[in-house]
Amino acid sequence: MSMHFYKYQGAGNDFILIDHRMGPLKDISYKRIHELCDRRFGVGGDGLMFLTDHPDYDFEMHYFNADGNPGSMCGNGGRCIVAFARHLGIIDKETNFLAVDGPHYAKISENGEWVDLQMIDIDTITRDGNAYVLNTGSPHYVLQTENLKDLDVYQEGKAIRNNGTYREKGINVNFVEDQGDRLFVRTFERGVEDETFACGTGVTAVALAVARHKQQSGHIETPVKVLGGDLKISFDYDGRHFTNVFLCGPAKKVFEGEVEP
C-alpha cells in the first residue's frame, strides 16, 4: 500500500510531511526515512515529519532528521507543519500544537504561506571560546565571522560538530556576519550532516546570541538572510531572559505524491 506525502519548504529548508491522524505513529523504519530524505534515491528533504492527533492540542509534530533518527525541535519544520495543518483544514489563522520541546503557538497569514512560530523562552547562554552556545529547542553553536559568503561552511562546521566537546551528542554550527541592517547566517546541521539553506532554531539562536553580545534590551526585531531567503526573529530581552520569541518566515507547499512506506 502506498503512502501519500507532501513536500514543503521554508526559506529553502525542505521537508517531507505525512498526515497520520487516524492511528498510532506509522510503522516506518529509520532506514526508510533516511532513504526518503535522500536527494538522489528518494523524495529529498532535510527531514521528515508526521502530523498526528493529540487530545489536548490541534495536532502533534513528530520530526525525524534526514539521517533517519528522531530529531530535536526544528523551527522551519514547525512553520511548515503549521502551513500543512492549514492546508488539511485542521486550523485556520492560529494554532497551539505539541512538539518534542513542548507546546508551541503559531499564527498564519491569510494566504497560508507566512507563519510566525513562537519558540521556547531562553535564559541560558554559555561561551565556548569566542562562540556562544545555547539551546533554542535544538543545541546551537554561534560564531561571528567576516566574509561569510566565502567560508567553507561544510568543512568548518563539520570540524566543530565532531570535535571532542560535541562529537557524542552533536551540535548545530552557525556562522553569522553582521551586515548592519540584517544578519547573514549559514548553518551546518547535525542529522543532515551538511550545510542547509536555512535553519529555524539556528537563526533564532543567532539573533539571541547577537543581542546578548551587543548588550541590547527591550523588544527586538532582527531580519536574517539565509541561503534560501529571508526570515525574521522577534523577541523581548531584559538582559537576562529572552521571552516572546518568534521565528517568522515563508512556508510553502512544493508538491505531493505517493511513495512506498
C-alpha positions in Angstrom: 0.0 0.0 0.0 1.4 3.4 -1.0 1.8 6.3 1.4 0.7 9.8 0.5 3.3 12.6 1.2 3.6 16.3 0.9 6.7 18.3 0.3 7.0 21.8 1.9 9.9 24.3 2.2 10.5 27.2 4.5 13.3 29.5 3.1 14.8 26.5 1.4 14.7 24.3 4.4 12.7 21.4 2.9 10.6 18.6 4.5 8.5 15.6 3.7 5.2 15.7 5.6 2.8 12.9 6.2 -0.8 13.2 7.6 -1.3 10.4 10.1 -4.2 11.4 12.3 -6.1 8.1 12.1 -4.0 5.9 14.3 -0.6 5.5 16.1 2.5 6.8 14.6 3.1 5.0 11.3 5.5 2.0 11.5 8.3 3.2 9.3 11.9 2.3 9.8 14.7 4.9 10.4 16.4 3.4 7.4 13.4 4.1 5.2 13.1 7.7 6.5 16.8 8.2 5.5 16.1 6.7 2.1 13.1 9.0 1.5 15.1 12.1 2.5 17.9 11.2 0.1 18.0 13.7 -2.8 19.0 11.2 -5.4 17.2 8.0 -4.5 14.2 9.3 -2.6 11.9 12.3 -2.4 14.6 14.5 -0.9 14.4 16.6 2.2 16.3 18.0 5.3 13.8 16.0 7.4 10.5 14.1 7.6 7.5 14.9 9.8 4.4 13.0 10.8 1.3 15.0 11.9 -0.8 13.1 14.4 -3.8 13.8 16.6 -3.4 14.9 20.2 -6.2 15.2 22.7 -5.1 18.5 24.2 -3.7 20.3 21.1 -4.7 20.9 17.5 -2.1 18.3 16.4 1.3 16.9 17.3 4.5 17.2 15.3 6.9 14.2 15.1 10.2 15.2 13.5 13.0 13.0 12.1 16.3 14.1 10.8 17.5 13.3 7.2 19.7 10.6 8.7 16.5 8.8 9.8 16.9 9.4 13.5 14.3 11.2 15.7 15.3 14.9 15.9 15.0 17.7 18.4 12.9 20.8 17.6 13.0 22.1 14.0 11.9 25.7 13.7 11.3 25.9 10.0 9.8 22.4 10.1 7.4 23.7 12.8 6.4 26.6 10.5 5.9 24.2 7.6 3.8 21.8 9.6 1.6 24.7 10.6 1.1 25.6 6.9 0.4 21.9 6.3 -2.2 21.8 9.1 -3.9 24.8 7.5 -3.9 23.0 4.1 -5.5 20.0 5.8 -8.2 22.2 7.3 -7.2 21.4 10.9 -6.6 25.0 11.8 -7.5 28.5 10.4 -5.4 31.6 11.4 -3.7 30.3 14.6 -2.9 27.1 16.4 -1.5 25.5 19.5 0.4 22.3 18.8 2.8 20.0 20.6 6.4 19.3 19.5 9.3 17.4 21.1 10.3 20.5 23.1 6.8 21.3 24.4 3.8 23.3 23.3 4.0 26.0 20.5 1.7 28.8 19.4 1.7 30.0 15.8 -0.3 32.3 13.6 -0.5 32.1 9.8 -1.2 34.6 7.1 -4.4 34.8 5.0 -2.7 33.1 2.1 -1.3 30.4 4.3 2.3 31.0 3.2 3.8 33.0 6.0 4.0 31.6 9.6 5.0 33.3 12.9 6.0 30.5 15.2 6.6 31.1 18.9 9.7 29.4 20.2 10.7 28.5 23.8 11.9 31.1 26.2 15.7 31.2 26.8 17.6 32.2 29.9 20.9 30.3 29.5 23.7 31.2 27.1 27.2 30.0 27.6 30.5 30.6 25.9 33.0 28.3 24.1 35.9 30.5 23.3 34.7 33.2 21.0 31.4 31.3 20.3 28.1 31.4 22.1 26.3 28.1 22.9 22.5 27.9 23.6 19.5 25.6 23.1 16.5 27.0 21.3 14.8 23.6 21.0 17.9 22.2 19.5 21.5 22.9 20.6 23.4 25.6 18.7 27.0 26.9 18.4 27.1 30.6 17.2 30.3 32.1 15.9 30.6 35.6 14.4 32.8 35.8 11.2 33.6 38.0 8.2 33.4 37.2 4.5 30.8 34.6 5.3 29.9 34.1 1.6 33.4 32.7 1.0 33.6 30.5 4.1 33.7 26.7 3.6 30.8 26.1 6.0 30.8 22.3 5.4 34.4 21.8 6.4 34.4 24.3 9.2 31.1 23.3 10.6 31.8 19.6 10.4 35.0 20.1 12.3 33.3 21.8 15.2 30.3 19.5 15.2 32.7 16.5 15.5 35.3 17.9 17.9 35.9 16.4 21.3 33.3 18.6 23.0 30.3 17.9 20.7 31.0 14.7 18.9 28.9 12.4 21.1 25.6 14.4 21.1 26.3 16.7 18.1 25.6 20.4 17.8 24.3 22.7 15.0 27.0 25.1 14.0 26.0 28.6 12.9 28.3 31.2 11.3 27.0 34.8 11.4 28.1 38.0 9.7 26.5 41.2 11.0 25.7 43.3 7.9 24.2 46.2 9.8 20.6 46.2 8.7 20.4 42.4 8.9 22.3 39.3 9.9 23.7 36.8 7.3 23.7 33.3 8.6 24.9 29.9 7.3 24.4 26.7 9.2 25.9 23.2 9.3 23.1 21.0 10.7 23.7 17.8 12.7 21.4 15.0 11.5 21.7 16.3 7.9 25.5 16.5 8.4 25.8 19.2 5.8 25.0 22.9 5.3 21.3 23.6 4.8 19.7 26.5 3.1 18.1 27.6 6.4 17.8 26.5 10.0 15.0 28.0 12.1 16.3 27.2 15.5 19.7 28.2 14.3 18.7 31.7 13.1 16.8 32.1 16.4 19.9 31.2 18.4 22.0 33.6 16.3 19.6 36.5 16.9 19.6 35.9 20.6 23.3 35.5 20.8 24.0 38.7 18.9 21.6 40.6 21.2 23.5 39.3 24.2 26.8 40.2 22.6 25.7 43.7 21.8 24.0 44.1 25.3 20.7 45.1 23.7 17.5 45.0 25.6 13.7 45.7 25.1 11.7 44.5 22.2 14.0 43.5 19.3 13.2 42.5 15.7 16.1 41.0 13.7 16.0 40.5 10.0 18.0 37.5 8.9 19.3 36.5 5.5 19.9 32.8 4.8 20.9 31.0 1.6 17.2 30.1 1.0 15.7 33.6 1.6 14.7 35.9 4.4 13.5 35.3 7.9 12.8 37.5 10.9 13.3 36.9 14.6 11.4 39.0 17.2 11.8 38.8 21.0 11.8 40.6 24.3 15.1 40.7 26.3 15.6 42.2 29.8 19.3 41.5 29.9 18.8 38.0 31.4 15.7 36.3 29.9 14.5 36.0 26.3 10.7 35.8 26.1 8.0 36.1 23.4 10.5 34.7 20.9 9.0 34.3 17.4 10.5 32.8 14.2 8.8 34.3 11.2 9.0 33.4 7.6 7.6 31.7 4.5 6.3 28.1 4.4 5.1 26.8 1.1 3.8 23.6 -0.4 6.1 22.4 -3.2 4.4 19.2 -4.4 2.7 16.0 -3.2 2.8 12.4 -4.3 2.8 8.7 -3.4 5.6 6.5 -2.2 6.1 3.0 -0.8 6.2 3.1 3.0 
